[in-house]
Every structure is written in C-alpha cells, then in structure tokens.
C-alpha cells in the first residue's frame, strides 16, 4: 500500500511511469501492486474474493517485463477502467519507454523497494505459463474462442457472412456479372469494420484476399492499391510528426502556451488546451496530440483536487461541509471540460489539413479526384470550417462544464514540467524549421513548382514535398545524441502507424474493385435520383448521414465505405464529384458524441474521468450545430474553391467511366464546347441532358 501510494504521488507522469516500471523493473511482485490499479481498486483488494484480480495484475506485469517491445503487451484482461486506459496508451505510445530520463526516474523510485507479499502468489512470466496437454488445449479451442470474441463482434461476424452469401446469389446487372461479387465483399468488409470483428488494419487485408479469388482483379492489381502516393504523403508527414515528438517540441509548445496564458482562470485553461490541441493536430497525428496533452491536463487537475481536499477538510472543521462538496462537484465538471477540449480540439484541427486525419487522405487517393485535391486548396476549403467547429466546441464545453466554476490550479505543475525540458536546443530548432518547410511546400507547390510560368514541374505532388522534409531529418546531426541524426530509422519505424496506412489501402482496393467489377455503374443507376435535387439539401443529407454513421465506427472506415459509393453516383449522374465527396469527407470528423467515434475520444474516455453521458451531452449539441452550420460552410466553400456548381470536370472523366466528347451546349448554366458523356454500356454513352450517343462516332442514338 505504501509503495503504491509512493508511485502515485512521486511520479509526475504517473501513468507513463507505471507503464515504464512494468517493463523495466525486476521486482514484479512490487510492480504488480502499483502498476494496473488505482487507489480505489487497491482498497478493493482488501475485500474477500479480490485475490483473483491481484493474480491477474501480477501476471500482466510479468508479461510486460518479459516483452522486448511494449506494443506486444496485451492488457485486455486487466481489471477495471485503468487497464483499458493503459491498453490504449500501449497501443498509441509504444515508443515512450525509450525515454532514458523516464527510465531513470522510475528506476530510482523502485531500486530500493522490497518485495510485497502477495499471499504466496508469484507473478508468472509470459514465457513460463503452465499449459495443459495439447489434447486438452484442442478440446478447449471453442471455449477459448467464445471468450476471445465479444457479443458485438460475434454479431458483426454473423451479419457480415450472411450479407456476403446473400449478395453472392443476387445478380445486380447482367452486363456486369462481377458487380454482385464486389458488393458481397464490400458488405463483409464493412460489417467487420463497423463492429471491429478484427482489428481495423487486419480487416483491411480482406480485399486483397477476396478480390483475386472473385476474379475481379489480379493479386498484383489489388496489391498496387495498398501503396500509392497518398500513403507516401502520410508516410512523410508521420515521420516529421515522430521527429516532433522525439525531440519533445510538441511538449515545449504546449507548456509554453500554458505558462503564457496562466492557469488561474478556468475558462482560459480550457481555451488554452483547446487551442493547443487544435493547432498541433493540424500537423501531428490527432491521436499523438491527445496522448501527449492528457498527462499534462490530469497533472493540473490532480493538483486542484489536492487543494480542494484540503479546503474541504478545513470547511468540515468550521462546520461548513456543504461548500466543500459543491467545490468538488465543480472541479469534476471542470475536469470533464478540460479533457473534452483536448479531444474535440484534436478532431477539429485534423479537418483543416490534408494530412490532419486519414479520411482526408482517403478522399485525395480516389482516382476520380486525385488530380484536383491538394494540400493548399484543401486548406482554403477546410480552414474556415475547422475554425467554426472549434469555436462551437468551446461554446458547448464552456456552457456545459465551465460556466460558474471558480478555482485556482497549481502553476507549479506546468513550470516544473517546462523546466524539466531544459533550454531550447538545436534539435528542436531544426525539427521546427523542417516542419515549417513541409507546410510551406504544401501551400506553394501548385503556384511555384507546378506553375508553367515558374517551375513548370508538373509531376511533383504533395507526397514528394512530405518525403523531402522527412529525408532532411536523417541528414541533420543531433546535439543531444552525438553520432546520430535528429531522427534514427529505428525510432521512426517503431513509432510509424503502419496500421493507418494499411487501413487506407484497404479502402483504395475497394474503390478500385468498384470500378473493375462494374459495381460503380450499378450503384450509380440505383442512386441516380439521389443526386438530382438541390445541392444544399444534398449536402445537408450527406453530412447528416455520415455524421451519424461515424459515431459508431472508425472515421477512416466510414470514409472507406462511403466515398467509393458517392464517387460511383457522381460518375453515373455526371454531378461534380466534389459536390458529394467534400461533405462526406468533412463529416467523417464530426464525431463528438461517442468515445468509439475517433481515437482522441477513446483516449480521453479511457482516463475514467469522462463518462459516456458527458460525451452525449456535449456531442448532441455539437453534432446538431456541425450538421447545420457545417453544411452551410461546406456548401459555400466548395463552390468558391472547387467550383462544384459547374459542369462535370474533365479531370474526373476516367476512361472506364466516361468519354470526353466535343459537343457544345449549355451544361449547368455554363456554355461549353466539350463535355462528359457517361458510359452506360460498351460503345454507348449518355450526356447530362439524357441524350444517348455512340461513343465512337458521336452519332445520336436516342434523345431524352
């Protein structure tokens, strides 16, 4: 008990410290007492029947100590919400344990500790498990499988295979015999994504397995969808993000801002965390931003809790206990507001840039729009929307959780953490310069590098800019680690989110399968009337539908499912593709109501300080405002930046979907000398006005 309390009080980054101790210390029995349990759970161990949890804790720490890579450790069976949070941190912050100062901090804390008696329980290393004979292991296979899978996962598994079998036996169109096969594969993969039957990146490999067997595409063609320029764009951006984290530049920025604005006024504290997370998530992973800021926030909140406890004790001595209880309630409300500001700020900031969140990359990688969507024009389109979202988030958080709260936080926590970083060093300066050069390159590429009158290099896109910046990191020598570059490849490959890149590749494989199987035409025919009404009502409908869908599944999975379908509708109806795709992509980030919607929400929820009811209270308001105001902004900015009210553009006219014909006429209010003609069958195409042409001779076959 004393050892556990020492860990809680002495380690400024208590959660990360406990993770490090679980991996570094050899006194597993001591660590098992402090590692996965909070003070309330430690008290529960005194109760009868609590020995089982204690054994699990010891065994789990044994696995942590035996693992050479922290990402290999699974804490799914650990007791209580603390284990859920630690599992998230293990998944998202695996490289944290390489911090030598953190190792020293935790080693010093425990080097003189004596083993704690666990009533004869000895922690078991992962390599030393006592297993039953192989025959009994095989007999228990079904039982263990049932324990492994949850009810929602089982439902998704059954639903996916049922839809797969049904669609395999339904012929959508005689002209496209493989369309039903592709629809079956899409239904199966979508069900697995929505219910997370398998980890999302693992599910993303299914198209590579199923599409070649269905003879829709070859294995080589399907595999090529998994790695393209969009993946290289995110690869380069991720490497620079990793360098920012590696040199603690993001920590310096966050702590410096907090020191400048102060922590004496609650509304300023919430605004500071919101702005910091908003800004950092534009250039860094929104998940990494949230994981970095949450320990700082909880440290401040814990200091306020200690002050509140002392005030409550004094109030009880003065026979005024009600005031102390009211103060604790307000502090809890304020804690929720601070943590939600981090989650919401990270989500809103990711909207603003093409590399800010994976759904934006899914859009940029679609063949129909890949030539039109770049970092600079996306920023012009999304920056106003992102800014309005973050203002709405602050208004909702302030009204629900901050208004009326009066308390003073401990500025010493921020000052101590900032001083621990030491003075600004050369590594941080060069990483900041490289990050700036990358962002500047994104903004000026079209106007300087690609412009005929300036650079006239048409083959360069944002992937080249991102990777050029990433390369510079390996040429700059480090001042803190002599003999090494600022970023080593070992650190980069350990922290790179390969799963995100595979997840995006799975979506691109499905999109390509839509084209090759003819499912594009089938879906477009069925949903043609969907795109025929008012563009604003269409935008409102798409934003609302995607916003609700992304609350219950990953936003990247939502983009992978929805965007190929909308692209198919656009090609069939000759509607400007971005009129449908921009609202859907932006709405994938309108996920404020449930913890599972985005990784930032999940990280904040895993702290145990924010309940689902808090997310729902704030999220309902934010989602409603985002759908209405967001639709208005998307409607206006899409017309200004991308001219989506104009005719179907030539860059979106892919050979397998349409033919560009030299026929004059009035198209969507503009006089044109040539226009798109959607292919309806081999050798035949249809103009926007319904006229059917012979695609080769351009003779009119049928009039509208």
Secondary structure, DSSP 8 states (H G I E B T S, - for coil): -HHHHHHHHH-TTHHHHHHHHHHH-S-HHHHHHHSS--HHHHHHTTSTT-HHHHHHHHHHHHHHHH-SSGGG---TTSSHHHHHHHHHHHHH-GGGGG-HHHHHHHHHHHTT------TT-----GGG-----HHHHHHTHHHHHHHHS-HHHHHHHHHHHHHHHHHHT--S-TT-TTHHHHHHHHHHHHHHHHHTSS-HHHHTTHHHHHHHHTTSS-HHHHHHTTSSHHHHHHHHHHHHHHHHHHTTHHHHHHHHHHHHH-SSSHHHHHHHHHHHHHHHHHHS-HHHHHHHHHHHHHHHHHHHHHHHHHHHHHHHHTT-HHHHHHHHHHHHHHHHHHHHHHHHHHHHHHHHSTTSSHHHHHHHTSTTTTTT--HHHHHHHHHHHHHHHHHHHHHHHIIIIITT------HHHHHHHHHHT-S--HHHHHHHHHHHHHHHHHHHIIIIIS-TTTT--TT--HHHHHHHHHHHTTTSB-SSSTTSBSS-HHHHHHH--HHHHHHHHHHHHHHHHHHHHTHHHHHHHHTGGGGSS-HHHHHHHHHHHHHHHHTTS-HHHHHHHHHHHHHHHHHHHT--HHHHHHHHHHHTT---S-GGGSHHHHHHHTTSSS-HHHHHHHHHHHHHHHHHHHHHHHHHHHHHHH-TTS---GGG--TTTEEEE---EEETTEEESSEEEEEEETTEEE-TTS-EEETTT--EEE--
